[in-house]
């Protein structure tokens, strides 16, 4: 019970940090997706049911506090949790570069689907801005993922 309370506090802290990311740390208006990184870390350090519960919780936090379509991030985080869980059974995810690649690919897919959903809802986004908002936050998320992995490992052990 105490572990779940600490995980809930970590999710709230990461959501708050993601929403109020310091302006000096933004790179071309790109911010990292700390909640997605925490979901992926939960897949590596917890069993599947616990990671899926965390992915739903993180998705709900992101859906509540961001002006995107409600439920989109919950579904995307759950799909990412399931896909990375299945993939981690088939390949070794111990080397750090593999984990960084998984975070980068999950962030790219998450940003592509979110961007296409906003285009489908009627928002006109120029191609250059779409690519910039696709690539920079994804790389930034992958770059900061080792810090979130260390936090998640400390929390879950």
Beta strands, then each sheet from edge to edge (+ up, - down):
end
